[in-house]
Amino acid sequence: MSSQEEILSDGRFSRIARDPRFWEMPEKERKVKIDKRFRAMFHDKKFKLRYTVDKRGRPVNYTSTENLRKFYALSESDSDLSESDSKELTVKKKKKKKGKGKGEADS
């Protein structure tokens, strides 16, 4: 098999290097941006499937969430919000647990 440089030096294929149709897609543009409404699909159990074999019957050990992370990304503004939201949720859960403990002790 010829190397990439040899192929591009051939006169028949030299335009491939200059033609934007054949350029690789940048990493940032490769993934589809998902807004905050759909961020639950990354951690919800309803979206998680465990695969044991691939489509050709070979044994594999991966989940569908890995595929979701490969093809989808949270939009920049939403990823910042999701981090702050998750921190707020953990603080609220801790406060609720403390509040329930006091309420049960009173009754």
C-alpha atoms as one frame of an Amber mdcrd trajectory, in Angstrom:
protein
   0.000   0.000   0.000   1.337   3.444  -0.885   1.873   6.097   1.715  -0.318
   9.193   1.833   2.472  11.406   0.511   2.971   9.255  -2.567  -0.727   9.365
  -3.351  -0.873  13.160  -3.043   2.217  13.596  -5.216   0.499  11.701  -8.035
  -0.907  14.176 -10.566  -4.275  12.467 -10.708  -4.926  12.946  -6.983  -3.104
  16.213  -6.273  -6.323  18.244  -6.068  -7.507  16.200  -3.071  -5.090  18.048
  -0.787  -6.478  21.437  -1.840 -10.168  20.545  -2.078 -12.073  21.291   1.167
 -14.551  18.493   0.456 -11.859  15.967   1.349 -10.504  17.669   4.478 -11.112
  16.069   7.848 -13.759  17.621  10.011 -12.446  19.520  13.045 -12.997  17.826
  16.411 -15.199  20.663  17.690 -17.541  20.461  14.700 -17.663  16.670  14.642
 -20.057  16.323  17.563 -23.674  17.464  17.556 -24.384  20.119  20.195 -27.074
  19.190  22.701 -28.760  21.791  24.895 -29.587  21.394  28.583 -32.975  19.800
  27.939 -31.318  16.615  26.728 -28.371  16.387  29.123 -30.118  13.667  31.139
 -29.410  11.158  28.385 -25.748  11.055  29.458 -26.492   9.749  32.960 -30.062
   8.396  32.904 -30.431   4.629  33.224 -33.136   4.576  30.537 -30.537   5.485
  27.916 -27.894   3.041  29.108 -27.615  -0.288  27.321 -24.817  -2.778  27.933
 -23.537  -4.512  24.834 -21.886  -7.925  25.015 -21.447  -8.561  21.294 -21.047
  -6.223  18.336 -23.013  -6.402  15.101 -20.721  -9.138  13.769 -20.959 -11.320
  16.866 -17.574 -10.479  18.340 -17.533 -10.090  22.125 -17.293  -6.496  23.351
 -17.755  -4.779  26.671 -19.103  -1.250  26.328 -22.296   0.711  26.907 -24.434
   2.958  24.764 -23.469   6.000  26.852 -19.961   5.745  25.387 -21.504   6.097
  21.925 -23.568   9.071  23.093 -20.459  10.822  24.392 -18.672  10.092  21.119
 -21.325  11.669  18.891 -22.978  14.298  21.128 -21.628  17.145  23.244 -23.323
  19.631  25.518 -23.282  23.139  24.150 -20.744  25.418  25.840 -23.254  27.550
  27.732 -25.194  24.486  28.846 -22.162  22.546  30.019 -21.289  25.418  32.359
 -24.868  25.474  33.598 -24.967  21.732  34.082 -21.881  21.807  36.308 -23.342
  24.560  38.467 -26.753  22.839  38.514 -25.237  19.568  39.659 -23.426  21.386
  42.492 -26.670  23.092  43.506 -28.556  19.783  43.475 -26.025  18.119  45.764
 -26.237  21.059  48.182 -30.060  20.914  48.147 -30.041  17.141  48.769 -27.751
  17.578  51.756 -30.013  20.306  53.145 -33.111  18.109  52.690 -31.472  15.201
  54.514 -30.520  17.460  57.409 -34.018  18.991  57.473 -35.755  15.584  57.508
 -33.585  14.404  60.356 -34.633  17.357  62.530 -38.306  16.938  61.616 -38.319
  13.261  62.565 -36.649  13.991  65.904 -39.365  16.534  66.813 -42.291  14.150
  66.219
